[in-house]
Amino acid sequence: MSRLWIDRLRAGGEALALVDCARFEASEDAMVSDVRTAAPWLITYRALADRVEAFMASISRCGLGPGPEPEPEPGTGRGAGSEPGPGHREDEARMACVADAASDAIGFVLACLSSDVGCLLLHPRASAAERAHALSVARAGWVFEANHLGRVASPEDECSSRDPNPVPRHAHIVVMTSGTTGHSKAAVLTESALLASARASERNLGWKADDRWLLSMPLAHVGGLSIVLRSVLAGRTIVLPSRPAPFVAADTLRIVREERVTLLSVVPTMLKRLLDAEPSAMAPSSLRAVLVGGAPASTALMQCASERRWPVLATYGLTEGASSVTVQPYGTMWSEDAGSGVPLSDVEVSVRDGRIFIRGPTLFSGYLGCPPPFDAEGWFDTADLGRLGPGGVLHVLGRRIDLIISGGENVYPREVEAVLESTAVVEAAVVFGVPDPEWGEVVAAAILLARDADLTRDADLTRNVDLTRSVEAGQAGVSPREAVDLAMRANLAPFKRPKLWAVCREFPWTAGGQKIDRDGVRSRALGVLQCGPLPLL
């Protein structure tokens, strides 16, 4: 981090317990590359500070700098806004950075924070239309890409001239969130929210002198951004993979072992691939915590990881919460009762009518171009469904937008997906509702077959089968299709079982290559859905 930012934090009394200032005057490793890259390298914190300050000079030459606005009120997530400072044009209010996880991109993001300038994170794999939309919504006048800072040519402003939700022009990050319909939204995370999130994470995980965190998530996502900021604020080492995308389990396991990675963040799909890459191996010995989030993880997956000594910690988070909201306490063994963990310090979680609300200092300031999304008391509706268990443990049931109501009964897609994925037949599943004139909606499932699955040898699934038999294919004469049927009948009420099926050989993925593109799967599956039992290939 720039020495200027560290000095400012020190002077303002911010994060004194979190920031190890001494490391910024020493030759501690800030970032290291995978040793098997074409030209392995490392950057010390002293060198990183010099690089950041050089970027700050470039930003200053663009005419951007601190704005006069105050920080948002603590704990409300709502920022106070005002007009840009002298010399600023509205369409030049922010920088943009193609966040490709390269050391220069990381340095530029840190320079924006140190310069009190907003920074839009652009995904390196975004389409031209997605990039144009993001630049327009964020009113970014300059783009940093491939170590070059260039002007944006007259961006078309998609926001009104008077933003209904003005946000601070002090240091902040703009992260594009996945939209449920149409374009994605631009969520604004202030410096204070990012610091509060890093501080809360530190209180749960702590820091060890030899900690090294692998940047396994895209920098353009809040998960990757949080890895960088947590590590830099604590003066710990960030390990950069040889190729940021797509995710390759074998490469990740090798890097973890060779670079002695201690902290790892993954989504469930990544964890499953890591386990499948070495089916009989225990976890790398260097790991002390593996944060699992981004989507609900199945009980079977977390149990398998725990049995193989992976130090998994279940989490629940979202962009609007500056990453993690709830986390399983560090040092505890995973169990079903762990749910998605408990709220981090200073973060409040409430469940009303089955909907998850959050409030606290880590909360974002709002979406650019949209009205404030907070109620009168500062609570934000996450659009996720859940319940609170004993001890404040949060159990996430799914997205409200994904909830299926069939014949008046609520069906949570994640519950059905977890049952399907518990068999040896199904690699991944996406369950969704399809409009039906009689039932309102019927349950449909698109399944990605495991590599060795063969449904063609199965008999009709509608025949009676012995529910006492193993649900695992290949055991006691149970065929793959029978395994799926047995699992559903043993674990799901009839109204929860899919009536429509699409069998897939591949699923589309999000731009980061780490999450299943649920909307994309649904769009593809709608044209090939078949009624009745799981169809033959």
C-alpha positions in Angstrom: 0.0 0.0 0.0 1.1 3.5 -0.6 3.0 5.0 2.4 0.6 7.9 2.1 -2.4 5.8 2.7 -0.8 4.0 5.6 0.2 7.4 7.1 -3.3 8.7 6.7 -4.8 5.7 8.4 -2.3 6.1 11.2 -3.0 9.8 11.6 -6.7 9.2 11.7 -6.5 6.4 14.2 -7.9 3.9 11.7 -7.1 0.2 11.7 -4.1 0.7 14.1 -4.5 -2.9 15.3 -4.8 -4.2 11.8 -2.1 -2.4 9.9 1.5 -3.6 10.6 3.1 -0.4 9.6 6.6 -1.6 10.2 6.3 -4.0 7.3 6.0 -1.1 4.9 9.5 0.1 5.7 11.1 -3.3 5.3 11.7 -5.7 2.5 8.7 -7.9 3.2 7.3 -9.7 0.2 4.0 -8.0 -0.9 3.3 -10.2 -3.9 5.0 -13.2 -5.4 4.2 -15.0 -8.7 3.8 -18.7 -9.2 7.4 -20.1 -9.4 6.6 -21.8 -12.7 5.6 -18.7 -14.6 7.9 -17.8 -17.5 9.7 -15.2 -15.4 9.0 -15.6 -11.7 9.1 -12.4 -9.7 8.4 -10.9 -6.3 7.7 -7.4 -5.2 8.5 -6.1 -1.7 6.3 -3.7 0.1 8.9 -1.0 -0.3 8.8 -1.5 -4.0 5.0 -1.7 -4.1 4.8 1.6 -2.3 7.1 3.2 -4.8 5.0 1.8 -7.7 1.8 3.0 -6.1 3.1 6.5 -5.7 4.1 6.5 -9.4 0.6 5.6 -10.3 -0.7 8.3 -8.0 1.3 10.9 -10.0 -0.3 9.6 -13.2 -3.7 10.0 -11.6 -2.9 13.5 -10.5 -1.9 14.5 -14.0 -5.4 13.4 -15.2 -6.8 16.2 -12.9 -8.3 13.8 -10.4 -7.9 14.0 -6.7 -9.6 14.2 -3.3 -13.2 15.5 -3.2 -14.7 17.6 -0.4 -17.4 15.1 0.7 -17.6 13.6 4.1 -17.5 9.8 4.7 -20.9 8.1 5.0 -22.4 7.9 8.5 -20.9 5.0 10.4 -23.1 1.9 10.3 -25.7 3.2 7.9 -24.1 2.3 4.6 -25.4 5.6 3.2 -23.0 8.1 1.8 -23.3 11.8 1.6 -22.7 13.3 -1.8 -21.9 16.6 -3.3 -20.8 18.1 -6.6 -17.3 17.2 -8.0 -14.5 19.4 -6.9 -13.0 22.1 -9.1 -11.6 21.0 -12.4 -13.6 17.7 -12.4 -16.1 16.8 -15.2 -18.9 14.5 -14.2 -17.9 11.9 -16.7 -14.3 11.9 -15.3 -15.2 11.4 -11.7 -13.7 7.9 -11.5 -10.9 5.9 -12.9 -11.5 2.4 -14.2 -9.1 -0.6 -14.0 -9.2 -3.8 -16.0 -8.7 -6.0 -13.0 -6.7 -8.8 -14.4 -5.0 -9.7 -11.1 -1.6 -8.6 -12.5 0.6 -6.8 -10.1 0.3 -3.5 -12.0 -3.5 -3.7 -11.8 -3.4 -4.3 -8.0 -1.0 -1.4 -7.7 -3.3 0.9 -9.7 -6.3 0.1 -7.5 -4.3 0.8 -4.4 -3.1 4.1 -6.0 -6.8 5.2 -6.5 -7.5 4.5 -2.9 -4.4 6.4 -1.9 -5.4 9.3 -4.1 -8.9 9.6 -2.7 -10.3 8.7 -6.2 -13.1 6.2 -7.0 -12.1 3.2 -9.1 -14.4 1.0 -11.2 -13.2 -2.6 -11.5 -13.7 -4.0 -15.0 -13.6 -7.7 -15.6 -10.9 -8.6 -18.1 -13.2 -11.1 -19.8 -16.2 -8.7 -20.0 -17.7 -8.3 -23.4 -17.5 -4.9 -25.3 -21.2 -4.2 -24.4 -20.7 -5.1 -20.7 -17.6 -2.9 -20.5 -19.3 0.1 -22.2 -22.3 -0.3 -19.8 -20.0 -0.3 -16.8 -18.0 2.7 -17.9 -21.1 4.7 -18.7 -22.9 3.9 -15.4 -19.7 4.7 -13.4 -18.9 7.8 -15.5 -15.3 6.7 -15.7 -13.2 9.1 -17.7 -10.0 7.0 -17.7 -9.1 3.3 -18.1 -6.0 1.6 -16.9 -5.3 -1.6 -18.9 -2.1 -3.5 -19.7 0.0 -0.9 -17.7 -1.4 2.0 -19.8 -3.8 4.8 -18.7 -6.0 6.1 -21.5 -9.0 8.4 -21.9 -12.5 7.0 -22.4 -14.0 8.6 -25.6 -17.1 10.5 -24.6 -18.9 7.9 -22.6 -22.7 7.9 -23.0 -24.1 8.6 -19.5 -26.8 6.1 -18.6 -27.4 7.8 -15.2 -29.5 10.9 -14.7 -27.7 14.2 -14.4 -28.7 14.2 -10.7 -28.0 10.7 -9.3 -30.9 9.7 -7.0 -28.3 8.0 -4.7 -25.2 10.3 -4.7 -22.1 8.7 -3.2 -18.9 10.0 -1.8 -16.1 11.2 -4.1 -13.6 10.1 -1.5 -11.8 6.9 -2.1 -14.2 4.1 -3.1 -14.4 1.0 -5.3 -17.2 0.4 -7.8 -17.9 -3.3 -8.4 -20.4 -4.6 -11.0 -22.8 -7.0 -9.5 -24.7 -9.8 -11.3 -28.1 -8.5 -12.3 -31.1 -10.8 -12.0 -32.6 -9.2 -15.1 -31.0 -7.0 -17.7 -27.8 -5.1 -17.0 -25.7 -5.6 -13.9 -25.7 -2.9 -11.2 -22.7 -0.8 -10.0 -22.3 -1.2 -6.3 -20.2 1.4 -4.4 -17.9 0.4 -1.6 -16.3 3.2 0.4 -12.9 3.1 1.9 -14.4 2.9 5.4 -16.6 -0.1 4.4 -13.6 -1.9 2.9 -11.5 -1.2 6.1 -14.3 -2.3 8.3 -14.6 -5.6 6.4 -10.9 -6.2 6.6 -10.9 -5.4 10.3 -13.8 -7.8 10.9 -12.0 -10.6 9.0 -8.8 -10.1 11.0 -10.8 -10.4 14.3 -12.0 -13.9 13.2 -8.9 -15.3 11.3 -6.1 -13.4 13.0 -2.8 -13.2 11.3 0.4 -15.3 11.5 3.8 -14.1 10.5 4.1 -16.5 7.6 0.6 -16.1 6.2 0.3 -16.1 2.4 -3.1 -15.7 0.7 -3.6 -17.1 -2.8 -5.4 -14.7 -5.1 -7.7 -17.5 -6.3 -10.7 -15.2 -7.0 -11.0 -12.5 -9.8 -9.8 -9.1 -8.7 -12.9 -7.6 -10.4 -15.1 -9.4 -7.8 -15.3 -8.4 -4.2 -13.9 -11.8 -3.2 -10.6 -11.1 -5.0 -10.5 -7.5 -3.9 -11.0 -8.4 -0.3 -8.0 -10.8 -0.5 -5.8 -8.0 -1.7 -6.9 -5.4 0.8 -6.8 -7.7 3.8 -3.3 -8.9 2.9 -1.9 -5.5 2.1 -3.3 -3.8 5.2 -1.7 -6.5 7.3 1.5 -6.5 5.4 1.2 -10.2 4.4 2.1 -11.8 1.1 -0.3 -12.2 -1.8 0.4 -15.2 -4.1 -0.6 -14.6 -7.7 -1.4 -17.6 -9.9 0.4 -18.2 -13.2 -2.9 -17.7 -15.0 -5.8 -16.0 -13.3 -8.5 -17.7 -15.3 -9.9 -20.3 -15.9 -9.5 -22.1 -12.6 -7.5 -25.3 -12.8 -7.5 -27.4 -9.7 -4.2 -29.2 -10.4 -2.4 -25.9 -10.8 -4.0 -24.5 -7.7 -2.9 -27.5 -5.6 0.6 -27.3 -6.9 0.8 -23.6 -6.1 -0.5 -24.0 -2.6 2.1 -26.6 -1.9 5.1 -24.9 -3.6 4.3 -21.4 -2.3 3.3 -22.6 1.2 -0.1 -20.9 0.9 -1.9 -20.7 4.3 -5.1 -19.0 3.4 -7.4 -19.8 0.5 -10.8 -18.5 -0.7 -13.0 -20.7 -2.9 -16.6 -21.1 -4.2 -18.1 -24.6 -3.8 -17.4 -25.5 -7.4 -13.7 -24.8 -6.9 -13.6 -26.8 -3.7 -15.2 -29.8 -5.4 -12.7 -29.6 -8.3 -9.9 -29.5 -5.8 -11.2 -32.6 -4.0 -11.8 -34.4 -7.3 -8.3 -33.6 -8.6 -6.8 -35.8 -5.8 -9.5 -38.2 -4.7 -7.6 -39.9 -1.9 -5.3 -37.1 -0.8 -5.5 -35.1 2.4 -5.4 -31.3 2.3 -2.1 -29.5 1.7 -0.4 -29.2 5.1 0.3 -25.5 4.8 -3.4 -24.5 4.8 -4.8 -23.2 8.0 -8.1 -21.8 6.7 -10.2 -22.3 3.5 -13.1 -19.9 3.2 -16.0 -21.4 1.2 -18.6 -18.9 0.0 -20.1 -17.3 -3.1 -22.9 -19.9 -3.2 -24.3 -22.4 -0.8 -22.1 -25.5 -0.4 -23.8 -28.9 -0.1 -23.5 -30.9 3.1 -21.9 -33.7 1.2 -19.2 -31.5 -0.2 -18.3 -29.8 3.1 -18.4 -33.2 4.9 -16.0 -34.7 2.3 -13.6 -31.8 2.7 -13.7 -32.0 6.5 -13.0 -35.8 6.4 -9.9 -35.1 4.3 -8.7 -32.5 6.8 -9.4 -29.4 4.7 -9.8 -26.6 7.2 -13.0 -25.3 5.6 -14.9 -22.4 7.0 -18.4 -21.8 5.7 -19.2 -18.2 4.9 -22.0 -16.0 3.5 -21.2 -12.8 1.8 -22.1 -10.5 -1.0 -20.7 -7.5 -2.9 -23.1 -5.2 -1.1 -21.5 -6.3 2.2 -17.9 -5.7 1.1 -17.4 -9.5 1.0 -18.1 -11.7 4.1 -21.1 -11.1 6.3 -21.1 -14.3 8.3 -18.2 -16.7 8.8 -17.8 -19.9 10.7 -15.5 -19.1 13.7 -11.9 -19.8 13.0 -10.6 -23.0 14.6 -13.9 -24.8 14.7 -14.7 -28.0 12.8 -17.4 -27.8 10.2 -20.7 -29.5 10.9 -24.2 -29.1 9.6 -25.0 -26.9 12.6 -22.3 -24.5 11.5 -24.6 -23.2 8.7 -23.0 -20.3 7.0 -21.4 -19.1 10.2 -22.2 -16.2 12.5 -22.1 -12.4 11.8 -18.7 -10.8 11.8 -18.0 -8.2 14.4 -20.0 -5.0 14.1 -22.2 -6.6 11.4 -25.9 -7.1 12.1 -28.0 -9.8 10.5 -31.8 -10.0 10.7 -34.2 -12.4 9.1 -37.7 -11.1 8.5 -40.4 -13.2 6.9 -37.6 -15.5 5.7 -35.6 -12.8 4.1 -32.0 -11.9 5.1 -31.3 -8.2 6.0 -27.9 -6.8 6.9 -26.7 -3.6 8.5 -23.3 -2.2 9.7 -20.1 -0.5 8.8 -19.2 -2.9 6.0 -22.4 -2.1 4.1 -22.1 -0.5 0.6 -23.3 3.0 -0.2 -25.8 2.1 -2.9 -26.0 1.4 -6.6 -25.0 4.1 -9.0 -28.1 5.6 -10.8 -30.5 3.9 -8.5 -32.5 5.1 -5.4 -31.1 4.3 -2.0 -31.8 0.6 -1.3 -32.0 0.9 2.5 -34.9 1.2 4.8 -35.4 4.0 7.3 -33.2 2.2 9.9 -30.4 1.5 7.4 -31.1 -2.2 6.8 -30.4 -3.7 3.3 -32.6 -6.5 1.9 -30.2 -9.0 0.4 -32.9 -10.8 -1.6 -31.6 -14.0 0.0 -33.7 -16.4 2.0 -32.5 -17.9 5.3 -33.1 -18.5 9.0 -31.2 -17.8 12.2 -30.4 -20.8 14.4 -29.1 -21.1 18.0 -26.2 -18.8 18.7 -27.0 -16.5 15.8 -25.9 -19.0 13.2 -27.2 -18.1 9.7 -28.6 -20.8 7.5 -28.9 -19.6 3.9 -31.8 -21.3 2.0 -31.3 -19.6 -1.4 -32.2 -16.6 -3.4 -35.7 -15.1 -3.1 -35.6 -14.6 -6.9 -35.0 -18.3 -7.3 -37.8 -19.5 -5.0 -40.2 -21.8 -6.7 -43.9 -21.9 -5.5 -45.6 -25.0 -6.9 -49.2 -25.6 -5.9 -48.8 -23.3 -3.0 -45.7 -25.1 -1.7 -42.3 -23.4 -1.4 -39.4 -25.2 -3.1 -35.9 -24.0 -2.4 -33.7 -24.8 -5.5 -30.6 -25.3 -3.5 -32.2 -28.0 -1.4 -33.1 -30.0 -4.5 -29.7 -29.3 -6.1 -27.9 -30.6 -3.0 -29.8 -33.9 -3.1 -29.0 -34.4 -6.8 -25.4 -33.5 -6.3 -25.1 -36.0 -3.5 -25.2 -38.9 -6.0 -22.3 -40.1 -8.0 -24.2 -39.3 -11.2 -24.6 -35.6 -11.0 -21.6 -33.2 -11.1 -23.7 -30.1 -10.7 -27.4 -29.2 -10.9 -29.4 -26.0 -11.5 -33.0 -26.2 -10.4 -35.6 -23.6 -11.4 -39.3 -23.0 -11.8 -41.2 -23.2 -15.1 -44.7 -21.5 -15.3 -47.5 -24.0 -15.3 -51.3 -23.2 -15.7 -52.3 -25.8 -13.1 -49.5 -25.6 -10.4 -48.3 -22.0 -10.9 -44.8 -23.4 -11.4 -43.4 -26.9 -11.7 -39.9 -27.8 -10.7 -37.3 -28.3 -13.5 -33.7 -29.5 -13.2 -30.7 -29.1 -15.5 -28.0 -31.5 -14.5 -24.4 -31.8 -15.5 -23.4 -35.4 -15.6 -20.3 -36.7 -13.9 -17.7 -37.7 -16.4 -18.2 -41.4 -16.0 -22.0 -41.4 -15.7 -23.9 -43.5 -18.1 -27.6 -43.3 -18.0 -28.2 -45.5 -21.1 -28.0 -48.8 -19.1 -30.8 -47.8 -16.8 -34.3 -49.2 -16.7 -37.4 -47.1 -16.4 -37.1 -44.9 -13.2 -40.9 -45.1 -12.6 -40.7 -48.7 -11.4 -40.7 -49.4 -7.7 -37.3 -49.6 -6.1 -36.2 -50.6 -2.6 -35.4 -47.4 -0.7 -33.2 -49.4 1.7 -30.6 -49.8 -1.0 -27.6 -47.6 -1.4 -28.2 -44.3 -3.2 -24.7 -44.5 -4.6 -24.5 -45.7 -8.2 -22.6 -48.8 -8.7 -23.3 -50.3 -5.3 -25.6 -53.3 -4.7 -26.7 -53.2 -8.3 -28.1 -49.7 -8.2 -27.8 -48.1 -11.6 -27.0 -44.4 -12.1 -30.6 -43.4 -12.8 -31.9 -45.4 -9.9 -29.4 -43.6 -7.7 -30.9 -40.3 -8.6 -34.4 -41.5 -8.0 -33.5 -43.1 -4.7 -31.9 -39.9 -3.5 -34.9 -37.8 -4.4 -37.5 -40.2 -2.9 -35.5 -40.6 0.3 -34.9 -36.8 0.8 -37.5 -34.8 -1.0 -41.2 -34.5 -0.7 -43.0 -35.3 -4.0 -43.7 -31.6 -4.7 -40.0 -30.8 -4.6 -39.0 -33.5 -7.1 -38.2 -32.2 -10.6 -40.9 -32.9 -13.2 -38.9 -31.5 -16.1 -35.3 -32.5 -16.9 -32.5 -31.4 -19.1 -29.3 -33.5 -19.2 -26.2 -31.5 -20.1 -22.6 -32.4 -21.0 -21.5 -28.9 -20.0 -22.7 -25.8 -18.2 -21.9 -22.2 -19.1 -19.9 -20.3 -16.5 -19.7 -16.7 -15.4 -16.9 -14.5 -16.7 -14.6 -15.5 -13.9 -15.0 -19.1 -14.8 -15.7 -20.1 -11.2 -19.5 -19.9 -10.8 -22.2 -21.6 -12.9 -24.1 -19.1 -14.9 -27.6 -20.0 -13.6 -29.4 -17.7 -16.1 -27.4 -19.2 -18.9 -28.1 -22.7 -17.9 -31.8 -22.0 -17.6 -32.0 -20.3 -21.0 -30.3 -23.3 -22.6 -32.4 -25.9 -20.7 -35.8 -24.3 -21.5 -35.5 -25.5 -25.1 -34.7 -29.1 -24.3 -36.7 -29.9 -21.2 -38.3 -33.3 -21.1 -41.2 -34.4 -19.0 -41.3 -37.3 -16.6 -38.4 -39.3 -15.2 -34.8 -38.5 -15.8 -34.4 -38.9 -19.6 -32.0 -41.1 -21.4 -29.2 -39.5 -23.3 
